Amino acid sequence: MNEITMRPKYSRQTGTQRNRRREPDNDLLSIKVAVQLLVVVVFLSIFALCKAANTPATKSLVAKVNVVTTTNYDSNKYIKKIVTALGINLPEKGLQTENLIDGSQQQQEFDNNSEISENSDNLISENNSSSSIDKTDKKYDTTADEQIADTSTIEVLSDSEIKAIADKYSFIVPIKGEYVSLFGTRTDALTGKSSFHSGIDIGANMGTSIKAALAGEVIEVGSSPEYGNYIKLQHNDGMKTIYAYCSTLIAKKGQKVNQGDVIAKVGDTEGLSGSLHFEVWKDNKAVDPEKLLNYLNISK
């Protein structure tokens, strides 16, 4: 008698079928990772080239990039646009699910931050009620990158005091050129924040010789985020002059210089190609160099 083989009415599901269901999710994850890596590589390459170029245009671009990188953006929206431009079709359900997850996480973080903020406010109120603190006398530290002069912390010499200096000392202008940025409060075009400009910027060709405005001694030679390459001279009666954003520093620390001696070469000041940042101080009070030179009838 022939053997009869019985087969089940419905075939069993295999592991291969289950794996196929996960393939769209795996493809989506792989595409997202690849796109993110590509964007990061391109961004870092452009940013590195801009930093290496060191020109006014690239400095402006780098500053704008710093602003962009400090802002939070929805990465899914931009990744979706890039993938669409490349002609890749993504399953909408996966993106929607992730957006919902991200939204719930952000809401939870917001709630947690709100609770922390409320607790902090309560602690501050209790501390204020139990102790008397004169906040106007409190000084806050800032990093080197945030060394922006503020009118509330810098004393400025009066016109009569500036005239007294002009009557006693015969300053000379360090370089001949137009004043491209003046002394006083100004607004940053990029950030919109007001800051105090404690000197003047004088336009000149790159490499122009910078002369000592008054005889004195070199007390500082160096580089900083605030001044770039700079030289500081000490003069009589608590007078100091600063020559900032130089391309070449010639004078050495401790060197005695005469009025008119070449101490440095012109570089660029805060993105202004070919200019000198010049400051004058008297007893730690800022002096408006333009007014001082005007009292001395010194032309630009």
Summary of the structure (lengths in Angstrom):
residues: 300
radius of gyration: 31.9
end to end distance: 120.3
largest distance: 132.3
contacts: 752
relative contact order: 0.11
helix: 43%
strand: 23%
